[in-house]
Each structure stands twice: as structure tokens, then as C-alpha cells.
Amino acid sequence: MLNRRKILKLLPKLPFGGLLAAEIIPRLGSMPQNRSWDQTIYESIGVRSLINARGTVTIVGATRMLPEVQEAMDAATRHYVQLDELMEGVGQKLAQLTGAEWGCVTSGASAAITLATIGSITRGDPDRLWQIPDLTGLKDEVIIPSYSRTAYECAARAVGVKMIEVSNAQELESALGPRTAMILVLTGAQSAHGPLSITKISALARPMGIPILADAAAEELLVPNPHLTQGADLVAYSGGKCLRGPQCAGLLLGRKDLVQSAWIAGAPHHGFGRGQKVGREEIMGMLAAVEMWFKRDHLAERSIWNQWLNHISGRLESVSGVKTVVSQPGDQLSNRFPSLHVSWDMTPIPLTGFDVENLLWESNPRIAVSGAGSFLPFPANMQPNIRINPSQLKAGEEKIIAEALYTILSKPPVLQKPQGAPAIDISGQWDVLMQFAASEVQQTFIFEQNGSEIIGTHIASYASRDLSGSLYGDQILIRSPYSQDGVRLNFEFTGTVNERSMEGEASLGEYGVARWSARRHQYDNPAKK
């Protein structure tokens, strides 16, 4: 129990100084005494643990592994086994459980895509394996429907293939040819019912012997497998999502010859795929996860998740301006979890979705949610919001989330934000120096300014992209996103400006942070030459 001395010790650790601390402390005594977040293996090295209300997202740890999976991994580590023999036995067992011809365990869904691509090119030929990534004389193209372009296609591109995007059946038919190694399809509504569904793709590709790989990483493991039934030859799943297997494991199911070719392409075998290593522990843990998938009470799990969301929603009912909606997954194939959408009126609660997400992230305990917001004011027809996924919570954590949200939204803290007229006009071209972890790179900003509003172009190393932002006083904010062809680049620059220069810190999204500086571009004057 907290006493006055313990409260005083906690004060420096609580977020946002005395204001929010004073609101949180009286409620700590009524919070559930779930102390698992107090002392963990992570805190022992100075790293904070968190409550995962974002779901099976890799950056916050992904899935909560089943006890049966942990037991299988512990048992596997106590004995040695020849890995090819192990995978032969596991492959047969996976075939029995899933109805596929064969299956193998990979080091994740992304690794399954890489190995499937190699297997489709080499078909188990060791000479071809050792040639990769030099694809001279080999099939070197992977066709991808436009709706399937995501960051995850990098797993195929890593092999050296060229991605050929198609948007309709005519383009697909023209693209198919002797250089086509594989077709990569992201599963969803389009792959099931669209004009380039797996069924329609298969009708053209199968007579030519071109395999189709379905990326179903976050899906439930259904039997019979819908994608194989529709005509896919291979399908990839993540172990670290709804299967609740090892985070560093995945599945590749489908045609026996192609799955075996994929297994040969990776560790323990040498060559390009050696780094796609999966150990005996992950192999048996993944098999246990698949076996448990068919034993788990999925209706009971969903019922508990909904109870937790309803508890959070109920706690926020009395907060003026707050609206909560529990959404069910419906017919979606991936991430089939219920979620709670919390939105609010910014008049009584002057916080963006980003603000609330960050307040929860900096709270104690740290809480990770999905947010939708910005530093800038929202249009009148939009409401800031956050989203809560209950699938990775432990019992009692829903109460901690409910209290933290109630505290923030019922008495929102006053956050210091840039304000005031722009100190200067930054319109024009600026020469930018990016200081990354181990390099310095020259880039360019081109600005157009209208009051405090900034728009323009960011010319970076990979591609040029539109930028937007604001300038209040000498405080600048610039956002530069790029998301074409599956690329995920989201830079956010903050800093200070003067007439000739600007500098600050850049958040690179999942790639960390960098320092940046910029100077007004000095144009040559031909008249002086």
C-alpha cells in the first residue's frame, strides 16, 4: 500500500509534474494490485516494460505466448535433434493439422516470404541457391497486384527480384512470362472477391506453372485453408500474432515440393538464406501453437476481451465530451480482434490523439495504444481518437487503462505547445544536412509559407515527397511521409529557425532519431561571372 513517504519518492517518476501526478496518486490505492510491471527483467537493465493495448504489433513485443508454447520450447531445449529430420516430422504433422500438403516453420512470416521466393526460383537446386542474389539466367520477376503493395514485399525484393505491379487481368496476362518466378498476394477482401482475386490469378498462372504465395501473416488458421482452396500454392503466417506462438517464428504451408524447396533455401543450410534461422525451440513452439489453435476456446477469449473493453468504456461514460464505441472485426481476415475507439470533443478536452497516446506512453505504468492525432488543430468535422486492442492484455490491466484514461480525459493537463506569429518567412530552398547513426547525408527542403502553415517538398535520398508543417515563433515542425510501393518512411522534424539557418531533431519513425540542420540555399549569380 502507498504511504506518504512512498508517494514522495514516486513524484519525480510520475509524468507531467505535479498536475497530473496529483490527479493520479489518489487513485493508485483503488487500482488493482497488479505489480508485474514494477520489477521485471527489463527494468533490471533500465528499460521500461509496458501494458500492450496496441495488439500484436512487433515493435511493442507482439503476441502473448501461450503457456503450452513455452512448455514445448523448454522441453525442446533440453535435447538435441537433427534439424532436417525434425522438420520432416513437423512438416507431416502440420499437414495433418492444417490440410496442406506440407508445412515448415520459419523465423517469421517475413522469412517465409523470402524463403518461398528463393524456393520458387531455385526449386531446391543447390547450384541455383549459391547463385542468389545474382539472378542471371534465373527467373527474376515477382508479380504483385497493386492492392498487395506493402512494406512486407521487401522480404521478396531482398532476393534480388524485380517487382512487377499489375492492376487488372489484362496487365497480369501481359506480365506473365518466362521470367516470372512467383506471384505475391496480400490476403484480404480483394484477394478473395476482387477483380484480381487469387482464384482469377490462379486461372492464368497455374497452367504456366507459376506459383502464388498468399501473405496471411495476421490471419486465423482456418481449415480448409481458404487461400489454398482458392488456388494459392503457398501461404505464410506469423507465429507472433493470433496463433500466440513464438514471436520469432512463422509458418509456410502449401505444395510439398515448394515448401520443401523453401526449407532447403534457409538455415541450417548454407547460402543466401542462412540468416533465416529457426531453432529447434521455435520449431516445436510453433507446432504447439498450431495444435493449441484447434483446442483453444475462441468464443470465450473474445467474450473476455469484450468484457475488458466494456469496463474501460463504462469508466469513461461520465466524462463530458467523450464518446466510446466497441467495434467487432466482422468479415475482415487479418487482426480479428475487437477494439475500443475512444474519441472526444476538443473544446472541453484540448488534446489530440497524439497527445493522449503520448500521455499514456509516458505514464507509470507505460501504456501503449494506437493513436490518431497531430500537433496541429483538427478540422471542425474531425474528432481526435485512440484505439485500444485488448488481445494482449492480462486480467487487471484493463482497470489500469481505464483509470489512466479517466484521469487524463476528465482533467486534461495543459500541454505547452508552440504559438505566436512566425518569426521569419522561410519560403524558398534550404540545403539540409541529415546526421544519421553512422553517416551524414545532404538533402533539400523547398518551402511555401502561408502564415504559420508550411507546405513544400522534401528531396531525400530515396525519393522526393510532399511535406507539411507549421512555424510558430522560431519553433518549426515539418512532417515528411512517403508510402508509395509499400515503402514506409515517416520523418518528423522539430527545431528552431532564424533568417539563415535552422536545426533540431528528426524522428525517423521506426528507424530512430537523427540530428538535422539546414541553411538557406545560396544561388549563383550569372551576372557576376
Secondary structure, 3 states (H helix, E strand, C coil): CCCHHHHHHHHHHCCCHHHHHHHHHHHHCCCCCCCCCCCCCCHHHCCCCEEECCCCCHHHCCCCCCHHHHHHHHHHHCCCCCHHHHHHHHHHHHHHHHCCCEEEEECCHHHHHHHHHHHHHHCCCHHHHHHCCCCCCCCCEEEEEHHHCCHHHHHHHCCCCEEEEECCHHHHHHHCCCCEEEEEEECCHHHHHCCCCHHHHHHHHHHHCCCEEEECCCECCCCCCHHHHHCCCEEEEECCCCCCCCCCCEEEEECHHHHHHHHHHECCCCCCECCCCCCHHHHHHHHHHHHHHCCCCHHHHHHHHHHHHHHHHHHHCCCCCEEEEEECCCCCCECCCCEEEEEECCCCCCCCHHHHHHHHHCCCCEEECEEECCCCCCCCCCCCEEEECCCCCCCCHHHHHHHHHHHHHHCCCCCCCCCCCECCCCCEEEEEEEECCCCEEEEEEEEEEECCEEEEEEECCCCEEEEEEEEEECEEEEEEEECHHHCCEEEEEEEEECCCEEEEEEECHHHCEEEEEEEECCCCCHHHC
